[in-house]
Each structure stands twice: as C-alpha cells, then as structure tokens.
Amino acid sequence: MERQIAIRTFPTRTEAELVRGLLESAGIPAWVSTDDAGGLYPSFDLADGARVMIRESDQEAAANVLATSD
C-alpha cells in the first residue's frame, strides 16, 4: 500500500472539499480526512483541521495544480 500524505489542511471541511474537487478534476485522486462526525458538522472550525489527502507519488503533480490555482 502506498503512503498517504496531507497536501494541505483547512479550518473547515467545505474548503477542503473544494480543493479535493480541484485535484480530482486534474486526475489526482484525493480525499478529505477530518473529525467532523462524517460530515455532520461541515461548517464548524475543526481542532485538527480538514486534511486533503493524496498518494505520496502524486505530491509533485498536486503541488503544481495547487500552485496554479492560488
């Protein structure tokens, strides 16, 4: 199994989901990892944040996508 890493962390799940969608539209599999009761409380600030996770092998491609979207 390939190592999974957080490419960015956001205060809310909503922000993280937007970035996940951006990465997925570029062909980079991504998912959100957070402790918000499975999305039940998506708009609350999260103590540990909402992490956008990717495969480690996609790190360079994901960084390029995010750099062009800033």
C-alpha positions as CSV (number, residue, x, y, z in Angstrom):
1,M,0.0,0.0,0.0
2,E,1.3,3.4,-1.0
3,R,1.9,6.0,1.7
4,Q,-0.8,8.7,2.0
5,I,0.1,12.3,2.9
6,A,-1.7,15.6,3.6
7,I,-1.1,18.1,0.8
8,R,-2.9,20.9,2.7
9,T,-5.0,21.4,5.9
10,F,-8.0,23.7,6.1
11,P,-10.2,25.0,9.0
12,T,-13.4,23.6,7.5
13,R,-14.4,20.6,5.6
14,T,-16.1,22.7,2.9
15,E,-12.7,24.4,2.0
16,A,-11.0,21.0,1.9
17,E,-13.7,19.5,-0.3
18,L,-13.2,22.4,-2.8
19,V,-9.5,21.6,-3.1
20,R,-10.2,17.9,-3.3
21,G,-12.5,18.6,-6.3
22,L,-9.8,20.7,-7.9
23,L,-7.3,17.9,-7.6
24,E,-9.7,15.2,-8.8
25,S,-10.6,17.4,-11.9
26,A,-6.8,17.3,-12.7
27,G,-6.9,13.5,-12.4
28,I,-5.3,13.3,-9.0
29,P,-7.2,11.0,-6.6
30,A,-7.7,12.9,-3.3
31,W,-9.9,12.6,-0.2
32,V,-10.7,14.6,2.9
33,S,-9.7,13.4,6.4
34,T,-11.3,15.1,9.3
35,D,-13.0,14.6,12.6
36,D,-16.4,16.2,11.9
37,A,-18.7,13.3,12.6
38,G,-18.6,12.1,9.0
39,G,-19.6,15.5,7.6
40,L,-22.4,16.0,10.0
41,Y,-20.8,19.3,11.1
42,P,-19.0,20.5,8.0
43,S,-19.1,24.3,8.6
44,F,-17.6,24.2,12.1
45,D,-14.0,25.0,12.7
46,L,-12.1,21.8,13.4
47,A,-9.5,21.5,16.0
48,D,-7.2,19.4,13.8
49,G,-8.4,20.9,10.6
50,A,-9.7,19.1,7.5
51,R,-6.8,17.5,5.7
52,V,-6.7,16.9,1.9
53,M,-5.0,13.6,1.4
54,I,-3.2,12.2,-1.6
55,R,-0.9,9.4,-2.5
56,E,2.7,10.4,-1.9
57,S,3.6,9.7,-5.5
58,D,1.1,12.4,-6.6
59,Q,2.7,15.1,-4.4
60,E,4.6,17.0,-7.1
61,A,1.6,17.0,-9.5
62,A,-0.8,18.1,-6.8
63,A,1.6,20.9,-5.7
64,N,1.7,22.1,-9.3
65,V,-2.1,22.1,-9.6
66,L,-2.5,24.0,-6.3
67,A,0.3,26.5,-7.2
68,T,-1.6,27.5,-10.4
69,S,-4.9,27.9,-8.5
70,D,-3.6,30.3,-5.8
